[in-house]
Amino acid sequence: MPADTDALFTPFTINKLELPNRIVMAPMTRNFSPDNIPGDNVASYYRRRAEGGTGLIITEGTYINHPSAGAYENVPFFYGDQALAGWKKVVDEVHWAGAKIAPQLWHTGIMRGVGGEGATLEPYPNVPAFGPSGLLMPGKEIGHAMSLDEINQVVGAYVQAAVDAQALGFDCIELHGAHGYLIDQFFWEGTNQRHDAYGGSIAKRAQFAVDIITGIRAKVGPDYPIIFRFSQWKLMNYQARLVNNSEELEQFLKPLSDAGVDVFHCSTRRFWQPEFEGSDLNLAGWTQKITGKPCITVGSISLEEDFLDENARGISEHSEPASIGNLATLLKRGDFDLVAVGRSLISNPDWPKLVRAGRESELLAYDQSDLTRLD
Ligand SMILES: Cc1cc2nc3c(=O)[nH]c(=O)nc-3n(C[C@H](O)[C@H](O)[C@H](O)COP(=O)(O)O)c2cc1C
């Protein structure tokens, strides 16, 4: 018997933004934008997910306008006439198909200094990797500790990107504050050893994000939704934790919530795992309880394997489909409001339509080879 998934298909409103259902496409870097320009193939790729019934699309990470922002090849810019014209097409096609869309605004921070396959410093080869303290990991300095001027410049670049997103017709924006990239490097004490207004207590480590959120809010008005993505885990350390209990989580979230975040996107690798001992709430459940704001959950929805392979230290090669299980139950219970689907939407552009029709058993497995095509 197919799972009862009706709860996934009820509308939801964020401020004045009406979403047709609870299904969100998780942001996924695809590296299909030569010269950092999103082309027609990128627009068609997102349109297909909108046609497949996704309510809200969050785009792949897209670089804000600072020479230090990038680290990887063929990632689209969110600045410059050509890239913005490419994004406008993406917005128009997704809207035509009936979905809403947010760009994920990204600065890779110290990850720019890591190198490896798919990495590039182009088009600014002489610009170093930026971080709050130049650290990749505790004790491992590989980049440049940002000055206060540089912090202000990068904050300004985030704000400009949000203003441009609104002008292009994006319905909301997402700030990438997760996974060990720049904003998260400020959050984590392992990479933030500053002694000024941006380092020290968890609230001070959140100040960089607060500046960005406040700056954006002042320009986009009270209703334009700001989604904030955060995670405990980091790409350079899957076991890292920003907070160890709900009290610490509250100290971390309060300044962000007060600054004007509308939706928290709580990035976990397995949505069903409780975050802290003594309760079955996951990270999104706790975040919603603490802030009272809508939350998105994510992680291995309809897949057996987590997206990161602990041994290979990269994206898992293959995952068989799995039952959606208790996702709809947790949604109905009110633990979170929205659910983001990642790899399964790459392999199944019509994931929402299939699930709604009770045809979950027809969902295809995710395979790494799916990443070689943008279809
Ligand atoms: C190919 C790929 C690229 C990703 N790129 C991003 C990204 O640009 N920004 C981000 O926040 N997360 C990124 N992620 C993480 C996903 O948004 C999502 O959290 C993760 O895949 C877990 O969801 P899933 O198990 O449904 O795939 C990426 C994941 C994959 C598989």
The ligand as an ORCA input file, in Angstrom:
! r2SCAN-3c Opt
* xyz 0 1
  C      25.401     16.820     -6.598
  C      25.081     17.558     -5.337
  C      25.371     18.914     -5.242
  C      25.058     19.623     -4.074
  N      25.282     20.995     -4.043
  C      24.824     21.723     -3.004
  C      24.854     23.148     -3.031
  O      25.247     23.799     -4.020
  N      24.395     23.803     -1.941
  C      23.919     23.152     -0.828
  O      23.536     23.789      0.146
  N      23.860     21.802     -0.793
  C      24.270     21.072     -1.851
  N      24.108     19.706     -1.847
  C      23.384     19.053     -0.729
  C      21.891     18.906     -1.060
  O      21.238     20.167     -1.093
  C      21.143     18.028     -0.045
  O      21.201     18.630      1.212
  C      21.735     16.625      0.040
  O      21.915     16.085     -1.254
  C      20.860     15.697      0.875
  O      19.630     15.503      0.237
  P      19.335     14.104     -0.543
  O      19.728     13.026      0.418
  O      17.858     14.161     -0.831
  O      20.183     14.076     -1.770
  C      24.453     18.968     -2.981
  C      24.181     17.594     -3.088
  C      24.475     16.886     -4.227
  C      24.103     15.427     -4.318
*
